[in-house]
Amino acid sequence: MEIKKSLFDNLQNFFGFDNFKGEQEAIITNILQRKDTFVIMPTGGGKSICYQLPALMTEGTAIVISPLIALMKNQVDQLRAFGGTESIAHFLNSSLNKAEITKVKQDVLSGETKLLYVAPESLAKAENIDFLNLITISFVAVDEAHCISEWGHDFRPEYRKIRQVISSLGENIPIIALTATATPKVQQDIIKNLQMTDSTLFKSSFNRPNLYYEVRPKRNVMKEIVRFIKGNMGKSGIIYCLSRKKVEEVAEALNLNGIKALPYHAGLDPKTRAETQDKFLMEDVEVIVATIAFGMGIDKPDVRYVIHHDIPKSMEGYYQETGRAGRDGGEGLCVAFYAEKDIDKLAKFMKDKPVSEREIGTQILKEVIDYAESSVCRRKQILHYFGENFNEAGCNSMCDCCRAPKTHFDASDNLKKTLKAIRDLGEKFDDHHIINIMMGVETSQITAYDHHTLPYFGSGKEEGLIYWKSLLRQALLNNYLSKDIDNYGLLHLTKSGRSFIENPHTLRFILNRVMETGEDDQDEGSQQGAGAVDTVLLQMLKDLRKKIAKQKNVPPFVVFQDPSLEEMCTHYPSTIEELKQIHGVGAGKAMKFGASFIELIGKYVEENDIDRPVDLVIKSAANKSALKVSIIQNIDRQLALDDIASSKGITYEEILKEVETIVNSGTKLNLNYYIDEMIDEDRQDEVFDYFRSAEVDSIDEALRELGSDDYTREELQLMRIKFLSELGN
């Protein structure tokens, strides 16, 4: 009773809370009784108080092992704000100078410091071990404990040495290990490595009912992101990208579109990262665009959305990153963009890793793919991954799959057939292999095992791949099968699965939606957005183009090409600035031809009372890309195009395409020095005359008209570039 009263007094006095959240009270009591404690609690559940409060109530100093300098600084600042003194909490890491380290050690030795945050690398240093042996350690807290496991999404080898160091600091030092994401396999790894076999496990539900989960096909991704953010103006958000380059590009595109955003990744210096973090916490910026380096332990409770520009490498990573939204229990929107191309990139990252690590990575990545492609409740899938059963009715339509109309199918007969096949084959194969058998696909592995001779080989060909993926995914989610992730993803029958073979019953599963994706990386900011083209306006613009072309004595395509006109009919640009953002326009053409087009569109919009989708006219930094600038500079220096291509690591066809894009956007290029070397004057005149009278600028048409025996495709492309540059720009 005395401990209970003391707990509540300290909670109120120090943190200003009247009540504990979830199992916090039981966890803290367990630590105060000097018992090893293992806490699995989702982001926003209040893990930090679980070790901060007992540290304040216990004699000595608690050592908190934490993986990120940003996380340590954030927590130390908060504790000092609560405690009122600088010395109550310190961190010891590589960011401190000698004088600062001396000050930290003095405060710890004097007994004033109740919590000392240490990076795992710093903990293992001999001088720090010697120092820690001089003080009374109340307990050791291992935060982000999943870093111990190579099965975790953020494995750090230094974490493997923690137990050894703790043992060298004295006997019977209690340990509290904490993590927000741990599959059963990772939990076993943590317990084994930290030698916590007698620890008390406190495992909260992984369900975050306030988070809305959605996966979108990755098309026109920048348009989608800008539109989403403009629909949520005034709210804080985080966008995660896989590469530093993409982080920089997305942050720049957002700023161009009037959204205050900053990039955050490990390539920035520590001072910039700290300033960026502070600006986000102080709401001087709305959005942080980051690699996974950002957000770990950042205590900003009111992040309202988390967007994954690229699908993450693991379900643990996805869960932890989405978990940074809505930590205060308020709105939390989690949107991920999925493209098969991203999966190919992630698979390439793993190519050079050792075989065992690659196998693990492949299985972990496959879980992400299955999650993205499935039509089953997202929440059910996430919780199943962490070993928690969930009835999708409890989702309350807080995911896109539960909100979308579904196609069901009777799964009973084919599930029984599949379960029998897995059993008969000795439970020694993964889902890909089983699907290939049912679909009748003769892979080398299928023929090596003679599985093409099985009676059910090809028996499910008519149902199709989507059907079989849906069936096996839901057989796993409904616990008829289990997957041995650490053993090549082999499928095993569960007790329910064996029972179903003997006593099948009517069962309806959900058919996966076909997620058609296809992001255009070349110029994703300026691709035509979704929405029907206004055919009436399109005809009016074509008539205007024809009129201007006659006045200028040039073919219509020299003024603007068809895709540019079509995009004008979707976005209705009303200023020269907006017109510049239309694909294939650019500053040159906008200034030369734009005024009459803007006037016509403005009049049309007013007369027809059209609501312009201004948020879809996305300003793009693509025209300023380093490659294009470099090509223009090299052409000014009169370098041969094939030499420029070679120096940039691209093909000749690719550089012609880049040069065409530059010219189509209104930049004038003088390629005569190169064309005169490649094509004699008479042939140049013939092609020039052809394009002057042509209705369309098609190279295929030109080849048919001029003869493919006389001209190559590349020669005609070069001449079209010259023609458009001289007459159109």
C-alpha positions in Angstrom: 0.0 0.0 0.0 2.9 2.3 0.9 4.6 1.7 -2.5 1.3 2.3 -4.3 0.8 5.7 -2.5 4.4 6.7 -3.1 4.0 5.8 -6.8 0.9 8.0 -7.3 2.5 10.8 -5.3 5.6 10.8 -7.5 3.6 10.5 -10.7 1.6 13.5 -9.7 4.5 15.6 -8.3 6.9 14.9 -11.1 4.9 14.3 -14.3 1.6 16.0 -13.3 -0.5 12.9 -14.1 -3.3 11.6 -11.9 -3.5 8.1 -13.3 -1.2 5.4 -14.9 -1.9 4.3 -18.4 -2.4 0.5 -19.1 0.1 -1.6 -17.3 2.5 1.2 -16.3 1.8 0.8 -12.6 2.4 -3.0 -12.6 5.6 -2.5 -14.6 7.0 0.1 -12.3 6.1 -1.9 -9.2 8.0 -4.9 -10.8 11.1 -2.8 -11.3 11.0 -1.3 -7.8 11.0 -5.0 -6.6 14.3 -5.3 -8.4 12.9 -7.9 -10.9 13.9 -8.2 -14.5 11.2 -6.7 -16.7 10.4 -7.1 -20.4 8.0 -4.4 -21.8 6.4 -4.7 -25.2 4.2 -1.6 -25.7 3.2 0.2 -28.8 4.4 3.7 -29.6 2.4 6.2 -27.6 1.7 3.7 -24.8 3.9 5.6 -22.3 7.1 3.4 -22.2 9.4 6.1 -21.0 7.6 6.6 -17.7 8.1 2.9 -17.0 11.8 3.5 -16.3 11.9 7.2 -15.6 9.6 7.1 -12.5 11.3 4.1 -10.8 14.7 5.7 -11.5 13.6 8.9 -9.6 12.3 6.7 -6.7 15.4 4.4 -6.3 18.8 5.0 -4.8 21.6 5.3 -7.4 21.6 6.1 -11.1 19.6 4.3 -13.7 21.6 3.6 -16.9 19.4 4.0 -20.0 20.8 2.5 -23.2 19.4 4.2 -26.2 20.3 4.0 -29.9 19.9 7.6 -31.1 21.5 10.9 -29.9 18.3 12.7 -30.9 16.2 10.4 -28.7 18.5 10.9 -25.7 18.5 14.7 -26.1 14.7 14.8 -26.4 14.2 12.8 -23.2 16.9 14.5 -21.1 15.3 17.9 -22.1 11.9 16.7 -20.9 13.2 15.3 -17.6 15.0 18.5 -16.8 11.8 20.5 -17.6 9.9 18.2 -15.2 12.6 18.0 -12.5 13.7 21.6 -12.6 17.5 20.9 -12.4 20.0 20.3 -15.1 21.8 17.5 -13.2 18.8 15.2 -12.8 19.4 13.6 -16.2 22.4 13.5 -18.5 23.5 11.7 -21.7 27.0 10.4 -22.4 27.7 10.0 -26.1 30.0 11.1 -29.0 28.4 14.6 -29.3 29.9 15.8 -26.0 33.3 17.5 -25.7 35.8 16.8 -22.9 34.5 19.6 -20.6 30.9 18.4 -21.0 31.9 14.8 -20.2 33.7 15.9 -17.1 30.6 17.8 -15.9 28.4 14.8 -16.5 30.7 12.5 -14.5 30.9 15.0 -11.6 27.0 15.2 -11.4 26.7 11.4 -11.5 29.4 10.8 -8.9 27.8 13.4 -6.6 24.5 11.4 -6.7 22.5 14.2 -8.3 21.9 12.4 -11.6 19.0 9.8 -11.5 19.1 8.9 -15.2 22.2 8.6 -17.4 21.5 7.9 -21.1 24.3 6.1 -22.9 24.7 4.9 -26.5 25.6 1.2 -26.8 28.9 2.2 -28.5 29.8 4.5 -25.5 28.7 1.9 -23.0 31.3 -0.6 -24.3 34.3 1.8 -24.0 36.8 0.7 -21.3 37.0 4.2 -19.7 33.2 4.4 -19.3 33.0 0.9 -17.9 35.6 1.9 -15.3 33.6 5.0 -14.5 30.3 3.2 -14.1 32.0 0.7 -11.7 32.5 3.7 -9.3 28.8 4.5 -9.0 25.6 2.8 -7.6 23.5 1.6 -10.5 19.8 1.3 -9.6 19.0 -0.7 -12.8 19.7 -0.8 -16.5 17.0 0.1 -19.1 17.5 -1.2 -22.6 15.3 1.0 -24.8 14.5 0.0 -28.4 15.5 -3.6 -27.4 14.5 -5.0 -30.8 17.9 -3.6 -32.0 19.4 -6.7 -30.4 17.8 -9.1 -32.9 19.0 -9.6 -36.5 15.3 -10.4 -37.1 14.3 -7.0 -35.9 13.9 -4.2 -38.4 16.8 -2.1 -36.9 19.5 -4.6 -35.9 22.6 -3.0 -34.3 25.5 -5.4 -33.5 26.6 -3.2 -30.5 23.4 -4.2 -28.7 24.6 -7.8 -28.6 27.4 -6.7 -26.2 25.1 -5.1 -23.6 24.7 -8.2 -21.4 28.5 -8.6 -21.2 29.0 -5.0 -20.1 26.2 -5.2 -17.5 27.7 -8.4 -16.0 31.0 -6.5 -15.6 29.3 -3.7 -13.6 28.2 -6.0 -10.7 25.9 -8.8 -9.8 22.1 -8.8 -9.7 21.6 -5.5 -11.5 17.9 -5.5 -12.6 17.2 -5.0 -16.3 14.2 -3.5 -18.0 14.0 -4.1 -21.8 11.5 -2.1 -23.8 10.4 -2.2 -27.4 7.4 -1.0 -29.4 7.8 -3.7 -32.1 8.7 -7.3 -31.4 7.4 -10.4 -33.2 7.6 -13.7 -31.2 10.9 -14.5 -32.8 12.4 -11.1 -31.8 11.1 -11.5 -28.3 12.9 -14.8 -27.9 16.1 -13.2 -29.2 15.9 -10.4 -26.7 15.3 -12.7 -23.7 18.1 -15.1 -24.7 20.7 -12.4 -25.5 20.0 -10.3 -22.3 19.8 -13.5 -20.2 16.3 -12.5 -18.9 14.7 -15.9 -18.7 13.1 -15.1 -15.4 11.9 -11.7 -16.4 8.2 -10.7 -16.1 6.7 -10.0 -19.5 4.3 -7.1 -19.9 2.8 -7.1 -23.4 0.2 -4.5 -24.4 -2.0 -4.9 -27.4 -0.4 -3.7 -30.6 -3.7 -2.2 -31.7 -3.8 1.6 -32.2 -7.5 2.2 -32.8 -7.1 5.8 -33.7 -4.8 5.2 -36.7 -6.3 4.9 -40.2 -4.2 2.7 -42.5 -4.3 3.0 -46.3 -2.1 1.7 -49.2 -2.4 3.4 -52.5 -0.9 2.5 -55.9 2.1 4.5 -56.7 1.0 6.7 -59.6 1.7 10.5 -59.8 2.9 10.2 -56.2 4.0 13.8 -55.8 0.5 15.0 -57.0 -1.1 12.7 -54.5 1.1 13.8 -51.6 0.6 17.5 -52.3 -3.1 17.1 -52.6 -3.2 15.1 -49.4 -1.2 17.7 -47.4 -3.2 20.6 -48.8 -6.3 18.8 -47.6 -4.7 18.6 -44.1 -3.2 22.1 -43.9 -2.1 23.3 -40.4 -1.4 19.7 -39.3 2.1 18.2 -38.6 3.2 15.2 -40.7 6.1 13.0 -41.6 7.0 11.6 -45.0 9.3 8.6 -45.2 11.5 7.9 -48.2 14.0 5.1 -48.8 16.9 7.2 -50.1 18.5 10.5 -49.1 18.2 11.7 -52.7 14.4 11.1 -52.7 14.1 12.9 -49.4 15.8 16.0 -50.8 13.6 15.9 -54.0 10.3 15.5 -52.1 11.2 18.3 -49.6 12.1 20.6 -52.5 8.9 19.8 -54.4 6.7 20.5 -51.2 8.4 23.9 -50.7 7.8 24.8 -54.3 4.1 24.1 -53.7 3.8 26.3 -50.6 4.3 23.6 -48.0 6.9 24.3 -45.3 9.0 21.1 -45.3 12.5 20.2 -44.3 14.6 17.1 -45.2 16.1 14.9 -42.5 18.6 12.1 -43.1 22.0 10.8 -41.8 23.9 12.6 -44.5 23.1 16.0 -42.9 25.4 17.3 -40.1 24.3 16.8 -36.5 23.7 20.5 -36.0 21.3 20.7 -39.0 19.5 17.5 -37.9 19.0 18.9 -34.3 17.8 22.3 -35.7 15.4 20.5 -38.1 14.0 18.4 -35.2 13.5 21.4 -33.0 11.7 23.3 -35.8 9.3 20.4 -36.2 8.7 20.2 -32.5 8.1 24.0 -32.3 5.9 23.8 -35.4 8.0 26.2 -37.5 7.7 23.5 -40.3 4.7 21.5 -41.1 6.3 18.4 -42.6 9.5 16.5 -42.2 10.7 14.4 -45.2 13.0 11.7 -43.8 14.7 8.4 -44.1 14.0 6.1 -41.2 16.7 8.1 -39.3 14.0 10.4 -38.1 11.4 10.0 -35.4 12.8 7.2 -33.3 11.7 8.3 -29.8 10.7 11.8 -30.8 8.0 12.8 -28.4 5.6 14.9 -30.6 2.2 13.7 -29.7 0.2 15.5 -32.4 1.7 14.2 -35.6 -1.5 13.9 -37.7 -0.3 11.9 -40.7 2.6 9.6 -41.7 3.1 9.1 -45.4 5.4 6.4 -46.9 6.5 7.6 -50.3 8.2 4.2 -50.6 7.0 1.0 -49.1 9.2 0.2 -46.0 11.6 -2.8 -45.7 9.7 -4.6 -42.9 6.4 -4.7 -41.1 8.2 -3.8 -37.9 9.5 -0.6 -39.6 6.1 0.2 -41.0 4.4 -0.3 -37.7 7.0 1.8 -35.8 6.9 4.6 -38.3 3.1 4.8 -38.6 3.1 4.6 -34.8 4.5 8.2 -34.7 1.1 9.5 -35.8 -1.6 10.3 -33.3 0.3 9.5 -30.1 -2.1 11.7 -28.2 -5.0 9.4 -29.1 -6.2 11.9 -31.7 -6.4 11.6 -35.5 -3.6 9.6 -37.2 -3.7 9.0 -40.9 -1.2 6.5 -42.3 -0.9 6.4 -46.1 1.7 4.2 -47.9 2.4 4.2 -51.7 3.2 0.8 -53.2 4.9 -0.1 -56.5 6.5 -3.3 -57.5 9.4 -1.3 -58.7 10.2 -0.3 -55.0 10.3 -4.0 -54.1 12.8 -4.6 -56.9 15.0 -1.8 -55.4 14.8 -3.3 -51.9 15.7 -6.7 -53.3 18.7 -5.2 -55.0 19.9 -3.7 -51.7 20.0 -7.3 -50.3 21.9 -8.8 -53.2 25.4 -8.3 -51.8 24.5 -9.5 -48.2 25.5 -12.9 -46.8 23.2 -15.7 -47.9 21.6 -16.2 -44.4 21.0 -12.5 -44.0 19.6 -12.3 -47.6 17.2 -15.2 -46.8 15.9 -13.5 -43.7 15.5 -10.1 -45.5 13.6 -11.8 -48.4 11.1 -13.4 -46.0 10.6 -10.1 -44.0 10.1 -8.2 -47.3 7.6 -10.7 -48.5 5.4 -10.0 -45.5 5.3 -6.3 -46.6 4.4 -7.3 -50.1 1.6 -9.5 -48.9 0.3 -6.7 -46.6 0.3 -4.2 -49.4 -1.4 -6.4 -52.0 -4.0 -7.9 -49.7 -7.7 -6.8 -49.5 -8.1 -8.1 -45.9 -8.4 -5.6 -43.0 -5.0 -3.9 -42.6 -5.3 -3.9 -38.8 -5.9 -7.6 -38.7 -2.8 -8.2 -40.8 -0.6 -6.0 -38.7 -1.7 -7.5 -35.4 -1.4 -11.1 -36.8 2.2 -10.3 -37.7 2.9 -9.5 -34.1 1.2 -12.7 -32.9 -2.1 -11.1 -32.0 -5.5 -12.3 -33.2 -8.0 -9.7 -34.1 -11.6 -9.7 -35.4 -11.8 -7.2 -38.3 -15.2 -6.0 -37.0 -13.2 -4.1 -34.3 -11.4 -2.1 -37.0 -14.5 0.2 -37.3 -13.6 0.9 -41.0 -10.4 2.5 -39.9 -8.5 1.1 -42.9 -9.0 1.3 -46.7 -9.7 -2.4 -47.0 -12.6 -2.3 -44.5 -14.0 0.7 -46.3 -13.7 -0.7 -49.8 -16.3 -2.9 -51.5 -15.1 -6.5 -51.5 -15.4 -9.6 -53.8 -15.8 -12.8 -51.8 -15.2 -16.3 -53.0 -16.0 -19.8 -51.6 -12.7 -21.0 -50.3 -13.7 -24.4 -48.7 -12.8 -26.9 -51.4 -9.6 -25.3 -52.6 -8.4 -24.6 -49.0 -8.9 -28.3 -48.2 -7.0 -29.3 -51.3 -4.2 -26.8 -50.5 -3.8 -27.9 -46.9 -3.7 -31.6 -48.0 -1.0 -30.8 -50.6 1.1 -29.0 -48.0 0.7 -32.0 -45.6 1.4 -34.6 -48.3 4.6 -32.7 -49.3 5.9 -32.9 -45.7 5.4 -29.1 -44.9 8.7 -28.4 -46.6 7.8 -25.7 -49.1 6.8 -22.0 -49.1 3.7 -20.3 -50.6 5.4 -19.5 -53.9 6.0 -23.2 -54.5 2.5 -24.2 -53.5 1.0 -21.5 -55.8 3.2 -22.7 -58.7 1.9 -26.2 -58.2 -1.7 -25.1 -58.2 -1.2 -22.8 -61.2 0.8 -25.4 -63.2 4.0 -23.3 -63.4 7.0 -25.5 -64.2 9.9 -23.9 -62.3 13.3 -25.6 -62.0 12.4 -26.4 -58.3 9.0 -27.9 -59.4 10.6 -30.2 -61.9 13.6 -31.1 -59.6 11.1 -32.4 -57.0 8.9 -34.0 -59.8 6.0 -32.0 -58.5 4.8 -31.4 -62.1 3.6 -35.1 -62.0 1.4 -34.5 -59.0 -2.4 -35.0 -59.6 -3.2 -31.5 -58.5 -0.5 -29.8 -60.6 -2.2 -27.1 -62.7 -5.6 -27.9 -61.2 -6.1 -24.3 -60.1 -4.9 -22.6 -63.3 -8.4 -21.2 -64.1 -8.7 -19.4 -60.8 -5.6 -17.3 -61.5 -2.7 -15.9 -59.4 -4.6 -13.3 -57.5 -7.0 -16.0 -56.3 -4.3 -18.3 -54.9 -2.4 -15.4 -53.3 -5.6 -14.4 -51.6 -6.4 -17.9 -50.4 -3.0 -18.6 -48.9 -2.7 -15.2 -47.3 -6.0 -15.6 -45.5 -5.3 -19.3 -44.6 -2.3 -17.8 -42.7 -4.3 -14.9 -41.2 -7.1 -17.2 -40.1 -4.5 -19.6 -38.5 -5.1 -22.6 -40.8 -1.4 -22.3 -41.6 1.7 -20.8 -40.0 4.8 -19.6 -41.7 8.3 -20.4 -40.4 9.9 -17.1 -41.4 13.4 -18.0 -40.0 13.4 -21.2 -42.1 12.8 -20.0 -45.7 9.2 -19.2 -45.1 8.1 -22.8 -45.1 4.3 -23.4 -44.5 3.2 -25.6 -41.7 -0.3 -26.8 -40.8 -1.7 -25.6 -37.5 -4.1 -27.6 -35.3 -7.0 -25.7 -37.0 -5.6 -26.6 -40.5 -5.4 -30.3 -39.7 -8.9 -30.2 -38.3 -10.2 -28.5 -41.4 -8.9 -31.3 -43.6 -11.0 -33.8 -41.6 -14.0 -31.6 -41.0 -14.2 -28.9 -43.7 -16.9 -26.2 -43.4 -18.2 -23.4 -45.6 -15.6 -20.6 -45.7 -15.6 -17.4 -47.7 -12.4 -15.4 -48.3 -11.8 -12.0 -49.8 -10.3 -11.6 -53.3 -7.3 -9.3 -53.4 -7.7 -6.1 -55.5 -5.5 -5.8 -58.5 -3.2 -2.8 -57.6 -2.0 -1.4 -60.8 1.1 0.7 -60.2 3.6 2.4 -62.4 5.4 5.5 -61.2 7.2 7.6 -63.7 10.4 8.6 -62.0 11.5 10.8 -64.9 9.2 13.6 -64.1 6.7 12.5 -61.5 5.8 16.0 -60.4 4.5 17.0 -63.8 2.6 13.9 -65.0 -1.0 14.3 -65.9 -3.2 13.8 -62.9 -6.2 11.6 -62.6 -9.5 13.1 -64.0 -11.3 13.2 -67.3 -10.0 15.5 -70.0 -12.5 18.3 -70.8 -13.1 17.4 -74.5 -14.9 20.7 -75.3 -12.1 22.8 -74.0 -9.5 20.5 -75.8 -11.1 21.2 -79.2 -11.1 24.9 -78.5 -7.4 24.8 -77.5 -6.6 22.8 -80.6 -8.4 25.4 -82.8 -6.4 28.2 -81.0 -3.2 26.3 -81.5 -3.9 25.9 -85.3 -4.6 29.6 -85.6 -1.4 30.6 -83.8 0.6 28.0 -85.9 -0.7 29.6 -89.1 0.3 33.1 -87.9 3.8 31.9 -87.0 4.0 29.6 -90.1 4.9 26.5 -88.1 3.1 23.2 -87.6 0.7 23.1 -84.6 2.9 20.6 -82.6 5.6 23.3 -82.5 3.3 25.5 -80.4 2.2 22.9 -77.9 2.1 19.1 -78.2 -1.2 17.2 -77.6 -0.3 15.8 -74.1 0.3 19.5 -72.9 -3.1 20.5 -74.2 -4.8 17.5 -72.5 -3.2 18.4 -69.2 -4.4 22.0 -69.6 -7.9 20.5 -69.9 -7.5 18.7 -66.6 -5.9 21.5 -64.5 -7.2 24.7 -66.2 -4.1 26.8 -65.6 -5.0 30.5 -65.1 -1.6 32.2 -64.9 1.6 32.0 -66.8 3.2 30.6 -63.6 0.7 27.7 -63.5 1.1 27.2 -67.3 4.8 26.7 -66.8 4.1 23.6 -64.6 2.1 21.9 -67.4 4.1 19.0 -68.8 6.1 20.0 -71.9 5.5 23.7 -71.5 8.3 25.3 -69.5 9.2 29.0 -69.2 10.2 29.6 -72.9 7.0 28.4 -74.5 4.8 29.8 -71.7 6.2 33.3 -72.4 6.1 32.9 -76.2 2.7 31.3 -76.7 1.0 31.3 -73.3 -1.0 34.5 -73.1 -3.8 33.6 -75.5 -4.2 30.1 -74.0 -4.5 31.5 -70.5 -7.1 34.0 -71.7 -9.2 31.3 -73.4 -9.0 28.9 -70.4 -9.9 31.7 -68.0 -12.9 32.7 -70.0 -14.0 29.1 -70.4 -13.7 28.4 -66.6 -15.8 31.5 -65.8 -18.5 30.9 -68.4 -18.9 27.2 -67.3 -18.5 27.9 -63.6 -15.7 25.3 -63.3 -14.2 24.6 -59.9 -10.4 24.5 -60.8 -8.5 21.7 -59.0 -5.6 24.1 -58.2 -4.0 21.6 -55.8 -3.4 19.3 -58.7 -1.2 21.7 -60.6 2.0 20.5 -58.9 5.1 22.6 -59.3 8.0 20.4 -60.1 11.7 20.9 -59.7 12.3 18.3 -62.4 13.3 20.9 -65.1 16.1 22.0 -62.8 17.5 18.6 -62.3 21.3 18.2 -62.2 21.3 16.0 -65.3 19.4 18.4 -67.5 21.5 21.4 -66.4 24.7 19.4 -67.1 23.5 18.4 -70.6 22.7 22.0 -71.5 26.2 23.1 -70.2 27.9 20.4 -72.2 25.9 21.2 -75.4 27.0 24.9 -74.9 30.6 23.6 -74.8 29.8 21.7 -78.1 30.5 18.2 -76.8 29.3 15.3 -78.9 26.0 13.8 -77.6 27.4 10.3 -77.5 30.3 11.5 -75.4 27.9 13.3 -73.0 25.8 10.1 -72.7 28.9 8.1 -72.0 30.1 10.5 -69.3 26.6 10.4 -67.6 26.3 6.6 -67.7 23.2 6.7 -70.0 22.6 5.4 -73.5 22.4 7.4 -76.7 18.7 6.8 -76.9 18.3 8.2 -73.3 20.2 11.4 -74.0 18.1 12.1 -77.1 15.0 11.7 -74.9 16.5 14.1 -72.3 17.4 16.7 -75.0 13.9 16.4 -76.5 12.4 17.1 -73.0 14.6 20.2 -72.6 13.6 21.5 -76.0 9.9 20.7 -75.7 9.8 22.7 -72.5 10.9 25.8 -74.3 14.7 25.9 -74.0 16.6 26.7 -77.2 19.6 24.5 -77.9 22.1 24.9 -80.7 23.0 21.4 -81.9 24.2 22.4 -85.4 27.9 21.6 -84.5 26.8 18.0 -83.9 24.1 17.5 -86.5 26.3 18.9 -89.3 28.8 16.2 -88.5 26.1 13.5 -88.6 23.8 14.5 -91.5 24.7 16.2 -94.7 23.1 19.5 -95.6 20.7 18.3 -98.4 19.3 15.6 -96.2 18.8 18.1 -93.3 16.8 20.4 -95.7 14.6 17.4 -96.8 13.7 16.5 -93.2 13.3 20.2 -92.2 10.8 20.6 -95.1 9.0 17.5 -94.1 8.4 18.6 -90.5 7.4 22.1 -91.7 4.4 20.6 -93.6 3.7 17.7 -91.2 0.5 17.6 -89.2 2.1 15.5 -86.4 5.6 15.2 -85.1 5.6 11.4 -85.1 9.0 9.8 -85.9 7.2 6.6 -87.2 5.3 8.8 -89.7 8.5 10.5 -90.7 10.3 7.2 -91.3 7.4 5.9 -93.4 7.3 9.2 -95.4 11.0 9.7 -95.9 12.0 6.1 -96.1 13.7 4.0 -93.4 16.4 3.0 -95.9 17.6 6.6 -96.2 17.3 7.8 -92.5 17.7 6.2 -89.1 15.3 6.9 -86.2 18.1 8.7 -84.3 18.8 11.0 -87.3 15.1 12.0 -87.5 15.0 12.6 -83.8 18.0 14.9 -84.0 16.3 16.8 -86.8 13.0 17.1 -84.9 15.0 18.5 -81.9 16.6 21.1 -84.3 13.3 21.9 -85.9 11.4 22.4 -82.6 14.3 24.4 -81.1 14.7 26.8 -84.0 11.0 27.4 -84.8 9.3 26.8 -81.4 11.6 28.4 -78.9 
